[in-house]
Amino acid sequence: MERLLFQGNSQFWFETLRSFSNIAYGGADFAEVLTTAQRITEGDYGSWHDEWRVTADRVSAEARQSLEGGHRVSARDAFLRASNYYRSAEFFLHGNPCDPRHEQAYERSVECFRAAAELFTPRIEPVAIPYEGTTLPGYLYRVDDGGAPRPTVIMHTGFDGTAEELHFTGALAGVERGYTVLTFDGPGQPGPLHREGLVFRPDWENVIGPVLDFAGTLPEVDTRRTALVGISLGGVLAPRAAAFEHRPAALVALDGVYDFGTRAVGRLPGEGAEVERRLRADADPEFDAMLDRSMADNPVSRWAYNHGMYAMGAATPRAVCAAYLDYHVRQGIAERITCPTLVCEAAEDEFFAGQPQQLYDHLTCPKTLLRFTADEGAGAHCHAGAQRLAMARVYDWLDDTLRERPAAA
């Protein structure tokens, strides 16, 4: 998709497109995004934060004013937009350690989303999912208050999304179609990372297992018709989980990732085995200096390494790259998946180009590859800008796939 704003900075443009995309399910208004973006100095992380924060503060104040006046729908809608704008405000502040403005904006994003959640009918319920002596934060979406089991989607995001943003990228779409939806943040994702310092782990089956245990206690969840959906980096995390945890009846990789490590470090000079050896070495000053230069010269690299150090619990950019190597479904892992699997692919994905096809090719389960094109306006990473189209196709596949499964007794 042609850049309409931030002509010289692909990442600023993509994150703006991301907010435009959330309009489809109430996460933004077009003019609010446009006027905010026009005030931002391209490439300036501080300017990005400050201008999104101004918009978020204004919209959240309007939400509270509406709520105080008894205008619940207006308040709900404004709280949703403010939540998304606060999320955007803190996006580029993920250094190691994080800028304190990051924490403030994140907490405001969650606060606004939870205020909106209370105003839905039925309310969106915050949940705490037991996990290794602590809990993972999430949200339970019910179609109604009847308590009957319904086909269920368990959904998580990836490298930099939030459980709150999932409202706009699949959760509400599921409820509209009669699904119970359970969203959550796992380790390395914002809730556990901010509050307890829990960093990413590649063995995601040990995250999904407790989530499925929790889901099984909910009367609204049909345990025989439960699908697992992973978005962005979740496109490798969810397949990894499904390879070892066989309770899900269906899997969606949106978009598919076969080997995050290879993709993430593929532009580094050298042969694969030699690069891996150097990344995992106790010390390699020359390689460290090269990565430092990459951060200085390339804003996308700078953000990726800074956020990676924070989310992976890595001390240096080289340690981040070494950690990335463990996020894959190579070595026969993809072949262990048994449930029907939908692999989505974006034609112009600048992050995971080629990865969906690789994942699809290695699957031996019933499988579908769903390609989204630039002509459809859906060619960007995770189909940003085309959420209604993307969710229609994903949920149509889920409807058809889960319809063939018997309902829980």
N, C-alpha and C positions, 0 to 999 in steps of 0.2 A: 504494500500500500504506500502510495506517495505520502511523504511527510508534509503535513499542513502547517506544522509549527516546529520550531527547533531544528532547522534544516541541517545544522552542523553537529547535532548530538542525537544519535539514534536512541540512546537510553532515555533521555528526557522526553523524546517523542513517544517512545513505547509506553512509558509510565503515564503520559497524558492520554494516549489511546486507551489505556487500561481504565482510567476514570471515565472517559467517554463510554466505554463498553458497559460500565456499571449502570448507566442510565436505564438500560433495558429492564432492570428489576428494582429500580428506585434508589440506586446508589449515587446519583448525581443528576444535575440539570445541565443541559448543554451550555447555556450562557455562563453559568457559574464556573464550569471548567474552562471555557474559552477565555473569559476575562481574567481568571486567575493565571492561566498560562501566559497570557500576553504581558502580565506584570513581571514575570520571572526573568532574571538574567540568565541566558543560556550557559550551562556548565557550572553555575554557581550553586553549590549545595545549600549554602545559607539562604540565598534568595529563594530557592525552591521551598525550603521549610517555612520561611517567614510569610510568603504569599499564600501558601496553602493554609497556614495557621490562621491568617487573617480571615480567610473565607470560612474556615471551619468554626472559628469563634463566633462569627456573625450568624451563621446558620444555626449553630447550637443555641445561641441566645434567642433566636426567633422560635426555635422549638420549645424552649422553656416558657416563653411568653404565650405561645399557643396552648401549652398544657395548662398553665395557670388560668387561662380563659376558658378551659373546658373543651377545647378544640382538639380532640384526641387524634383524629386522622391527620390533621395538619402537623401536629406535634410529632407523630410517628414518622411521617415522611421526612420532616426536617432532621430529626435525630438520625435517621438512616444516612442521609446525605452527609451530615456532619461527621458521622463515624468514618465514612469512607475518606473524607477530606483530611481528617486527622491522621488516618493511616498513610495517606499519600505524603503528608507533611514530614513524617519521620523516616521516610523510605531511604533517603540517602545519608542518614546519620549513623549508620551501623558500623562505626569504627570499633576498634578494640583497644581500650574500652569505649563504650558508646558515649556519644555526646549526651549530656543530661536532658537536652530537649527531646531526645528520642523517647525516653521513659515518660516524660510528661505528655507528649502527643499520643503515645500508645495507650496510656491509661485513659485519656480523654476519649479515644476511639472506642475502647471497650465500654466505658461508662455510657456514651451516647447510644451504642448499639443495644445495651441492656435496657436502657430507657425505652427505646423503640420496641424491643421484644415484649415488654409488658403491655404494649398497646395493640398487639395483634390478637385476633380471636380465631382459634385459641392462642393463648400466649405462647411465645417461644421460650422454652424453659432452659435456663442455664443448668448444666449438669457437671458433676465432678466424677470422673471415671477412675475407679481404683487402679493404680499402676505402681508396682514395685515400691510399696511403702509410702506412696504419695498419691496424687490424683492428676489426671489430665483434664483441662477445661474443655467444655464443648457445649453444644446446644441441641435440644430435642425439639423437632418440629412435628406436630400432630396435625392430621387432617381435620379432626373434630374431637370432641370430648367423649366419644362413645367407648373408647378403650378397646375396640376390636383390632386384632392383628391385621396388618396391611403389608403389602410388599414394601421392602425397606431398602434405603440407600444409606450406607455408611461412607462418609466422604471426608477426605483430608486434602490439604493443599501440599505445597512443596517447599522450595528453598526460601521463599520470601513472602508468601501469602499469610493470611490470618484466618482463624476460624470465623471471625466476623465477616470477612470479605466473601466467604463461601455462600453467604446469603444471596449474593448477587450472581454467583457463578455456579449455580446448580441446586442449592437447597430450596429456595422458593419455587423454582421450576418443578421440583419433585413434588412438593406439597400440592401445587396446582393440578397435578396429575394423579393425586390420590395416594402418594407414597408417604410413609413415615420416613423422616430423614434425621440422621444423627451425624452431626459434624463435630470435629475435635481438632485440637492442636496436640501433636505429638512432641517428643523431645527434639530440640533443635528449632522448633517452631515457636511463635511469639509468646504464648502463655507460659509454658514450662521454662522457656529460655529466660524471659524477663524475671520471673518470680523465683525460680529455683536454680537457674543456671544449667538446666538439663540440655545437653547438646545432642546433635544428630547421632544416630546409630544406624549402620547399614542393615542389621538384622531386624528388619521392620516387622517380621512375623511376631517378634516378642513385644511389639507395640499393639499390633492388631489383635492378638490373642486376648488380652485383657479387655479391649474394646468390644469384641464379640461376646465375651463373658458378660459384660455389663448390658449389652443390647439384649441378650437372652433373658434378662430379668424384667424387661419392659413389656407390658401387655400389648402395646401397640405394634410391636415388632414381630413380623412373621419370620421366624428363624429359618424356614425352608425356602423363603424367597427373599434373601438378603444379598444385595450387590455391594461390592467394594469399588469405590471410585477414587482414583488418585490423580491430582492435577499438577501439571508442570513437573518438578522433580518427583512428585507423587506418581508420575508415570513410570518410574522404576521402583519406587518404594512399595506401591501397591502390588505390582507383579511379583516382587521379591516375597512379600507376605503371602500372596496366594499360592506360591510354589510350595510353601511348607505348612500353611494353614488352610485346610480344605473345606472349612465350613461355608464360605461364601458360595452362592449359587451362580454368581456372575461377576465379571471383573471388567472395569473400564479404565483404560490408561489414556488420560486426556492431558497431554499427548504422550504417545509411547516413547519410552527410553530403554535402550538395551544396555548401554555401557556409558554411564555418566562420566566416569574417569577418563576414558579414551576421548570423549568429546571435549571435556574440560581442558585437558592438557595436550590435545592433538596439535595445537599450533606451536608447542615448544620445540625447539630444535633438537634433533637427535633421533635415533631409533627407539622404538617402544620400550624394549627391555632395558636399554641403557638409561633412558629418561626415568623409568620407574626406579632403577637402582639409585640414581642421583637424588630423586625426590625423597626416597626413604632413608638415605644416608644420614648418619649422625651429624655430619657437617659438610657443607659444600658452598664456600663463600662465593665462588664464581657464579654458581647458579642463583644464589640469593641476590647477587648484584644485578643479574639479568632480570629477575622478577621485579626488583625495585625499579628498574628502568621502565619496565612495561607498565607498572602502576603510574609512574610519572608521566608517561607519554599517552596512555590510553585510559580515558575516564571509565569505560566499561570494565576494564581490567581492575582499575582501582577500586570500584565499588564491589566487584565480585570477590576480590581478595579480602577487602575489609569486612564485608559481610560474612564471608567464609570463615575467617578467623574467629569471628564472634559466634556464629552458629555451629561450627564444627569443634569449637574449643581448641583451636590450633594457634600456636604462638607466632608463626611466621607464614608468609605466602607459600613458601615451599612445603611447609607442613600441611597447609590447606590442600594443595595439589595432591600430596600423598594420601590424605584422607579421602579425596574424591575417588581415588582408584578403587576403593572398596565398594562403590555404589554401582552395581551391575547385576545382570542376571545371566552372565556367561557361565561356562563350565557346566552346562547341563541344567542350570537352575530354571531357565524359562521353560525347558521341556518338562519340568515337574508340575506345571500348572495344568489342572484338569478341568476347571469350570469354563463355560463359554466366555470368550474374551473379546472385547471391542477395543481395537487400537485406533486412536485418532491421529491424524497427521495434518499439519498445516503447511501449505505449499511454500510459504516465505518465512518459515521459522528460523530466526537468526541464532537461536540457542541450540536447538536439537535437530538440525537438518540431517536427514537420513536415518535417524535413530528409530522412528516408528516402523519403517520397513524392516530394519534389522530385527526388532523385537518380533514383529509379525512372522518373519521367515523362520524364526526359531521356535515358535509355538507349535505344539503338537495337539493341543486341545481344539475343540470347535472354535473357530476364530473368524473375525471380520475386520477388515481394514477400511476405515472411513476417511476419505481424503477431503479436505476443505481447500478451496481455491481462492486465489486473489480476485478473480472475476466475481465471486460471490461476496467479496468483502470479508472473507473469513480466513485469509491466508496467513495472518499474523500468529505468533506464539499463543497457544491456547485459544485461538480464534477471537482474540480481543477485538471488539467492535462489532461482533456478530453473535452475541450471546443468545438471542431468541432462535436464530437459525441453528446454532450448535446444540442448544439444549433440546430443541425439537428432535433432531436426529439421534442424539444420545438416548433420550427417553423413549423414543419410538423403538429403538433397538432393545432397551430394557423391557418395555412392555411386551414385545414379541418373545423375548428370551424367557422372562419370568412367568409368562402366561402358561408356558408348557410345564411348569413345576407345580406339584400339588401344594395347596395351601396348608398351613399348620392346622392341626386338629383343634 
